[in-house]
């Protein structure tokens, strides 16, 4: 894009936009263009920070009129493709959270992080289906949202009551079970392909105390603990949410001395049962693990438990990761995961799914592969040194190559870094339906950033009954 085009777009945005506009040459541009994932070095034509739904609409219409690539970013944790030469919309200034204790719901702005939602709900003894506290609530929810309480209450997408959206043609509307139900179905797991959310209404759940924590063990125990976990987890009650992580702890002062500079295995648990019942549930697993190096489990608030199991908020980071789903964790997979110890693979997480996640109800959204009980995520930190990073990527590829033959081939949108595999996050039927909804609401594929679901061909089926309804101009 040349300087004249950039100046025109900047002027167009400045005239229509109440929020901040950043273009190449501005002092703020290099700061605002980056995402949390420092593996990317995006160069958008303009970065805009929205203050309102009207700002969001102005950004969408400008991108459409100028035929610019368009992407939305709150925290940037889910950004896997650069918006080069395009219009990057940032929603971090729209971080409002309003809790209604009577209906047990929260209305959440598109820039709010889970820490703000958890804090606002805690005063009423309520909790959302949240994940890591520093992650944006909207991207997490629209991408499915496997949270700390999902085995108990379902995916975050299942807790979505309604969403205020700006559609690809710039209309403001509300999607819910009663209004535009096809669109509502699609956004509960379909990511940002179908509209830009300006507000979400989420269910909250009555939880005042949990039994939770993270307990650390020598990595030498990994084979035994993982072998027990894969069997023990299949009888795990729905009120218990667990995962096992093998990680290489850095040799830094911030890391407690018992863990510093060594490979460890962490057992993570958040349980809604009282302490005695929770200890009984965990007894077999903790006995197999043996004496911990540090950590443990105790009663706490959900907010404190979320901070404890999620760790401190990570600054923007260059990280590469792989993600697979499994019907079972066989010996070959266990061996491959254990063999990552003392390699550039920084962390391996085995998570148990199931419970309420597998029971979505008759009108559940397209969150895929609800019948699969296990996932494995592997991650490596990248330093910017070409040789070092090449070794880390080779290590990831090695373990991925060993475990993939035993995986289902499916994936999950929030954890999927490879945008060429977006279709793998859904069942075949749901993906076909998503493409038809995409054709009805965004046939020109304006909303194509990151994990894109392309519109179906025009002749695949008649237009949906609620496509572009006459009352869609109405704003809630």
FITITI-589099 format. One line per 10 residues: number of its first residue (from 1); their letters; for each residue x, y, z of C-alpha. Coordinates in Angstrom, 3 decimals, decimal comma, m for minus. Example, Ala and Ser with C-alpha at 12.3 -4.5 7.8 and 13.67 -1.06 7.14 Angstrom:
# residues 2
1) AS) 12,300/m4,500/7,800; 13,670/m1,060/7,140
# end
This chain:
# residues 476
1) XXXXXXXXXX) 0,000/0,000/0,000; 1,421/3,386/m0,964; 1,566/6,527/1,145; m1,423/8,156/m0,579; m3,642/5,139/0,138; m2,467/5,012/3,749; m3,245/8,701/4,248; m6,682/8,289/2,663; m7,557/5,354/4,910; m6,249/7,218/7,952
11) XXXXXXXXXX) m8,397/10,251/7,093; m11,441/8,036/6,476; m10,998/6,376/9,849; m10,284/9,604/11,722; m13,551/11,029/10,405; m15,673/8,019/11,380; m13,839/6,720/14,433; m14,008/7,909/18,052; m11,175/5,656/19,204; m7,476/5,794/18,429
21) XXXXXXXXXX) m6,041/5,336/14,922; m2,410/4,293/14,382; m0,705/4,186/10,974; 2,893/3,553/9,875; 5,072/6,487/10,902; 3,144/7,179/14,125; 5,149/6,788/17,335; 2,508/4,361/18,640; 2,262/2,170/15,534; 5,001/m0,337/16,344
31) XXXXXXXXXX) 3,613/m0,880/19,826; 0,002/m1,339/18,778; 0,521/m3,584/15,749; 1,974/m6,508/17,742; 0,040/m9,437/19,214; 0,797/m11,490/22,319; 2,351/m14,106/20,002; 5,770/m12,653/19,234; 6,290/m15,237/16,502; 4,421/m12,720/14,322
41) XXXXXXXXXX) 5,680/m9,381/13,023; 2,496/m7,936/11,475; 2,482/m4,826/9,291; m1,143/m3,660/8,975; m2,027/m0,577/6,973; m3,759/0,793/10,071; m4,434/m0,211/13,670; m7,621/1,105/15,260; m8,666/0,918/18,909; m12,438/0,889/19,255
51) XXXXXXXXXX) m14,352/2,655/22,010; m17,836/1,508/21,000; m19,946/m0,655/18,720; m20,116/2,305/16,339; m16,326/2,256/16,114; m16,412/m1,458/15,350; m18,950/m0,830/12,607; m16,822/1,966/11,120; m13,787/m0,328/11,046; m15,669/m3,158/9,362
61) XXXXXXXXXX) m17,158/m0,856/6,722; m13,800/0,785/6,004; m12,109/m2,579/5,520; m14,952/m3,703/3,273; m15,020/m0,542/1,172; m11,223/m0,469/0,736; m10,965/m4,223/0,173; m8,502/m4,571/3,057; m7,710/m7,727/4,999; m9,455/m7,409/8,360
71) XXXXXXXXXX) m8,623/m8,875/11,760; m9,801/m8,387/15,343; m7,538/m8,593/18,368; m8,196/m8,190/22,085; m5,230/m9,684/23,944; m3,736/m11,303/20,845; m3,406/m14,769/22,420; m5,405/m16,261/19,559; m3,619/m14,409/16,749; m1,836/m16,836/14,424
81) XXXXXXXXXX) m1,714/m14,894/11,143; m0,434/m11,351/10,520; m2,839/m8,726/9,197; m0,269/m7,434/6,708; m1,538/m4,534/4,625; m4,908/m4,744/6,327; m7,000/m3,131/9,036; m6,357/m4,425/12,558; m9,164/m3,696/15,021; m8,198/m3,796/18,699
91) XXXXXXXXXX) m10,996/m4,037/21,269; m8,990/m3,766/24,500; m10,560/m0,418/25,413; m14,018/m2,067/25,488; m13,387/m4,003/28,703; m16,630/m3,463/30,619; m18,116/m6,203/32,831; m21,632/m5,988/34,304; m22,917/m8,767/36,567; m26,625/m9,460/37,112
101) XXXXXXXXXX) m26,781/m11,668/40,220; m30,504/m12,370/39,824; m30,180/m13,893/36,350; m26,662/m15,164/37,124; m25,258/m13,621/33,981; m22,471/m11,247/33,068; m22,430/m8,825/30,158; m18,855/m8,673/28,964; m17,218/m6,232/26,567; m14,949/m7,600/23,824
111) XXXXXXXXXX) m11,794/m6,286/25,491; m12,370/m7,813/28,932; m9,968/m10,431/30,252; m11,044/m13,288/32,443; m9,435/m11,720/35,484; m11,922/m8,836/35,240; m14,913/m11,156/34,791; m13,844/m13,481/37,631; m13,286/m10,517/39,962; m16,640/m8,913/39,150
121) XXXXXXXXXX) m18,566/m12,176/39,616; m16,786/m13,197/42,835; m18,586/m10,599/44,931; m21,842/m12,446/44,256; m20,490/m15,956/44,824; m20,590/m16,608/41,086; m18,000/m17,761/38,547; m17,746/m17,907/34,725; m16,405/m20,801/32,674; m13,003/m19,190/32,384
131) XXXXXXXXXX) m9,467/m20,137/31,497; m6,131/m18,452/32,145; m6,894/m15,112/33,777; m4,916/m12,967/31,334; m6,725/m14,328/28,265; m9,528/m12,356/26,603; m12,996/m13,657/27,474; m14,525/m13,076/24,031; m11,969/m14,903/21,886; m11,848/m17,731/24,419
141) XXXXXXXXXX) m15,635/m18,140/24,386; m16,177/m17,866/20,623; m13,366/m20,375/20,041; m15,063/m22,945/22,289; m13,455/m22,291/25,643; m12,210/m25,335/27,581; m12,066/m23,797/31,042; m11,116/m24,806/34,555; m14,718/m25,843/35,319; m15,707/m27,207/31,908
151) XXXXXXXXXX) m16,010/m30,843/33,004; m18,576/m29,597/35,508; m20,489/m26,982/33,501; m19,486/m27,411/29,847; m17,526/m25,309/27,377; m17,547/m21,529/27,688; m19,325/m21,426/24,311; m22,148/m23,455/25,854; m22,603/m20,716/28,484; m23,212/m18,001/25,884
161) XXXXXXXXXX) m26,744/m16,601/26,248; m26,585/m13,923/23,548; m24,116/m11,776/21,656; m24,273/m8,280/20,230; m22,499/m8,350/16,884; m21,477/m6,200/13,966; m21,923/m8,314/10,843; m19,679/m8,293/7,790; m21,915/m5,750/6,033; m21,846/m3,405/9,032
171) XXXXXXXXXX) m25,198/m4,142/10,634; m25,591/m4,216/14,423; m27,764/m7,011/15,770; m28,210/m9,462/18,621; m27,869/m13,212/18,131; m29,486/m15,607/20,593; m31,580/m18,743/20,654; m34,570/m16,613/19,614; m32,890/m14,099/17,302; m30,963/m15,367/14,287
181) XXXXXXXXXX) m30,523/m18,874/15,720; m28,290/m20,120/12,889; m25,882/m17,269/13,503; m26,055/m17,885/17,257; m25,267/m21,565/16,742; m22,238/m20,718/14,589; m20,593/m18,234/16,951; m20,609/m20,726/19,834; m17,367/m22,330/18,738; m16,943/m20,943/15,214
191) XXXXXXXXXX) m14,574/m18,163/16,253; m14,741/m14,669/14,783; m15,889/m15,754/11,326; m19,500/m14,623/11,553; m19,487/m11,208/13,184; m17,450/m8,932/15,415; m18,711/m9,247/18,991; m19,329/m5,988/20,806; m20,849/m7,631/23,895; m21,407/m11,166/25,204
201) XXXXXXXXXX) m23,971/m12,280/27,761; m22,571/m15,260/29,677; m24,028/m17,597/32,262; m22,432/m17,570/35,700; m22,460/m20,430/38,194; m22,788/m20,456/42,001; m19,347/m21,428/43,329; m17,888/m19,872/46,471; m15,113/m22,327/47,335; m13,134/m24,947/45,450
211) XXXXXXXXXX) m10,507/m27,504/46,428; m7,655/m26,825/44,092; m3,977/m26,407/43,451; m0,882/m27,529/41,613; 1,479/m30,133/43,043; 4,978/m30,660/41,603; 6,943/m33,912/41,412; 10,285/m35,018/39,984; 10,009/m35,586/36,231; 11,495/m39,053/36,792
221) XXXXXXXXXX) 8,007/m40,024/38,003; 6,408/m39,010/34,684; 5,982/m42,496/33,181; 4,314/m43,877/36,289; 2,091/m40,864/36,902; 0,918/m40,580/33,298; 0,215/m44,325/33,187; m1,966/m44,038/36,291; m3,632/m40,807/35,140; m4,854/m42,202/31,805
231) XXXXXXXXXX) m6,836/m44,898/33,662; m7,774/m42,928/36,773; m9,176/m40,022/34,731; m11,802/m42,209/33,050; m13,549/m42,536/36,438; m13,032/m38,894/37,360; m16,282/m37,313/38,644; m17,662/m34,319/36,777; m16,891/m31,951/39,645; m13,173/m32,615/39,219
241) XXXXXXXXXX) m11,136/m30,869/36,499; m7,536/m32,050/36,092; m4,449/m32,041/33,912; m0,858/m33,265/34,001; 2,045/m31,111/32,786; 5,655/m32,105/32,219; 7,758/m28,958/32,085; 11,289/m27,700/32,107; 11,546/m24,977/34,751; 13,944/m22,119/33,951
251) XXXXXXXXXX) 16,999/m21,484/36,098; 15,784/m18,113/37,343; 15,435/m16,485/40,754; 11,679/m16,116/40,275; 11,334/m19,921/40,247; 11,196/m21,500/43,728; 14,441/m23,276/44,609; 13,009/m26,848/44,710; 11,928/m26,475/41,056; 14,577/m24,133/39,703
261) XXXXXXXXXX) 16,403/m25,333/36,619; 14,970/m28,834/36,625; 12,362/m30,896/34,814; 9,227/m31,440/36,885; 5,757/m32,893/36,564; 2,769/m30,903/37,746; m0,621/m32,294/38,761; m3,339/m29,635/38,388; m6,784/m29,985/39,942; m9,822/m27,816/40,596
271) XXXXXXXXXX) m12,644/m29,645/42,355; m16,090/m28,413/43,361; m16,470/m31,114/46,025; m15,687/m30,369/49,663; m12,129/m30,985/50,825; m12,716/m34,495/52,199; m14,468/m35,749/49,059; m11,958/m33,997/46,819; m9,056/m35,645/48,647; m10,773/m39,018/48,260
281) XXXXXXXXXX) m11,181/m38,441/44,523; m7,516/m37,492/44,145; m6,136/m40,112/46,545; m5,105/m42,770/44,021; m3,403/m40,245/41,758; m1,490/m38,462/44,525; m0,373/m41,749/46,087; 1,027/m42,860/42,747; 2,812/m39,502/42,418; 4,573/m39,867/45,773
291) XXXXXXXXXX) 6,111/m37,056/47,815; 5,834/m33,677/46,061; 8,733/m31,299/45,615; 6,364/m28,454/46,514; 2,783/m27,281/46,113; m0,388/m29,074/47,006; m4,149/m28,727/47,217; m6,338/m26,681/49,539; m9,687/m24,931/49,767; m9,709/m21,465/48,234
301) XXXXXXXXXX) m11,814/m19,070/46,244; m12,126/m19,791/42,536; m10,204/m16,591/41,765; m7,264/m17,672/43,919; m7,381/m21,196/42,471; m7,366/m19,824/38,919; m4,294/m17,752/39,688; m2,557/m20,700/41,360; m3,093/m23,247/38,583; m2,658/m20,765/35,729
311) XXXXXXXXXX) 0,505/m19,207/37,101; 1,517/m15,591/36,778; 0,382/m13,735/33,676; 2,880/m14,291/30,892; 4,209/m11,258/29,017; 4,075/m11,323/25,213; 6,002/m14,425/24,196; 7,319/m16,232/21,140; 5,972/m19,755/21,484; 5,377/m22,592/19,050
321) XXXXXXXXXX) 2,927/m25,345/19,920; 1,232/m28,518/18,672; m2,145/m29,896/19,765; m3,818/m33,281/19,297; m6,839/m35,170/20,645; m6,786/m38,805/21,781; m9,267/m41,525/22,614; m6,621/m43,037/24,892; m3,051/m42,293/25,965; m1,248/m45,485/24,953
331) XXXXXXXXXX) 2,226/m46,580/26,024; 3,805/m45,197/22,850; 2,337/m41,752/23,546; 3,495/m41,853/27,176; 7,009/m42,789/26,050; 7,113/m39,985/23,482; 6,001/m37,429/26,060; 8,501/m38,599/28,658; 11,263/m38,417/26,055; 10,699/m34,645/25,757
341) XXXXXXXXXX) 12,383/m34,211/29,159; 15,723/m32,416/28,778; 14,908/m31,384/25,198; 13,967/m27,886/23,924; 10,287/m28,808/24,424; 9,362/m26,537/27,332; 6,052/m28,117/28,333; 3,737/m31,028/27,600; 0,179/m30,974/28,944; m2,160/m33,970/29,073
351) XXXXXXXXXX) m5,702/m32,832/29,841; m8,815/m34,860/30,572; m11,972/m33,588/28,843; m15,415/m35,274/28,981; m18,003/m34,656/31,685; m20,416/m31,835/30,837; m18,361/m30,969/27,742; m19,737/m34,138/26,161; m23,373/m33,264/26,995; m24,189/m30,057/25,101
361) XXXXXXXXXX) m27,955/m30,421/24,931; m30,127/m30,313/21,850; m28,964/m26,877/20,729; m25,243/m26,980/21,464; m22,896/m25,067/19,207; m20,279/m26,477/16,842; m17,534/m27,049/19,417; m16,037/m30,177/17,883; m15,158/m33,681/19,019; m17,046/m33,652/22,315
371) XXXXXXXXXX) m16,655/m37,416/22,651; m12,841/m37,377/22,864; m11,514/m37,708/26,427; m7,880/m36,550/26,187; m5,724/m33,861/24,641; m1,977/m33,364/24,422; m0,416/m29,948/23,940; 3,330/m29,547/23,397; 5,048/m26,164/23,406; 8,512/m24,682/22,947
381) XXXXXXXXXX) 9,716/m21,183/23,683; 11,455/m19,372/20,834; 14,305/m16,966/21,466; 14,822/m15,271/18,124; 18,104/m17,084/17,630; 17,723/m18,926/14,335; 19,803/m21,946/15,310; 18,271/m22,335/18,763; 14,745/m21,942/17,437; 15,345/m24,479/14,664
391) XXXXXXXXXX) 16,319/m27,011/17,328; 13,177/m26,268/19,363; 10,937/m26,643/16,315; 12,638/m29,934/15,391; 12,018/m31,193/18,928; 8,330/m30,292/18,656; 8,062/m31,923/15,248; 9,724/m35,068/16,583; 7,272/m35,582/19,433; 4,335/m34,611/17,191
401) XXXXXXXXXX) 5,438/m37,175/14,624; 5,586/m39,875/17,287; 2,191/m39,212/18,866; 0,139/m38,182/15,831; m0,387/m41,755/14,527; m2,255/m42,468/17,770; m4,333/m39,246/17,699; m7,855/m38,823/16,322; m6,877/m36,227/13,707; m9,249/m33,715/15,284
411) XXXXXXXXXX) m8,330/m30,513/17,091; m9,771/m27,632/19,130; m9,840/m24,058/17,883; m8,500/m22,268/20,981; m5,377/m24,446/21,089; m4,792/m24,823/17,363; m1,871/m22,745/16,112; m1,817/m24,156/12,572; m4,422/m22,246/10,545; m4,194/m24,790/7,716
421) XXXXXXXXXX) m5,925/m27,270/10,063; m8,948/m25,132/11,030; m11,351/m27,699/9,592; m9,933/m30,311/11,987; m11,503/m28,443/14,908; m14,996/m29,549/13,830; m16,951/m32,614/12,914; m17,576/m32,974/9,182; m21,295/m32,170/9,546; m20,665/m29,109/11,697
431) XXXXXXXXXX) m17,998/m27,783/9,344; m20,363/m28,056/6,373; m23,045/m26,231/8,313; m20,586/m23,544/9,433; m19,606/m22,879/5,821; m23,280/m22,466/4,871; m23,875/m20,034/7,732; m20,739/m18,183/6,662; m22,107/m17,916/3,117; m25,369/m16,508/4,432
441) XXXXXXXXXX) m23,783/m13,862/6,660; m20,385/m13,143/5,087; m20,381/m14,381/1,479; m17,403/m12,165/0,570; m15,349/m13,536/3,484; m14,614/m10,109/4,934; m14,087/m11,638/8,396; m11,220/m13,854/7,361; m8,511/m13,222/9,954; m6,738/m16,079/11,731
451) XXXXXXXXXX) m8,773/m19,342/11,729; m10,908/m18,703/8,673; m13,954/m20,750/7,713; m14,593/m19,961/4,012; m18,167/m19,546/2,787; m19,787/m22,465/1,014; m20,371/m22,270/m2,711; m23,625/m20,554/m3,625; m25,231/m23,687/m5,046; m24,739/m25,983/m2,058
461) XXXXXXXXXX) m28,148/m25,296/m0,503; m30,950/m22,694/m0,438; m30,344/m19,625/1,679; m31,219/m20,039/5,354; m34,617/m18,803/6,433; m33,199/m16,117/8,687; m30,547/m14,882/6,261; m30,280/m11,100/6,367; m33,638/m10,604/8,091; m35,494/m7,385/7,617
471) XXXXXX) m35,180/m6,340/11,252; m31,396/m6,817/11,352; m30,819/m3,079/11,264; m32,155/m2,841/14,773; m29,503/m2,408/17,415; m30,137/m3,855/20,831
# end
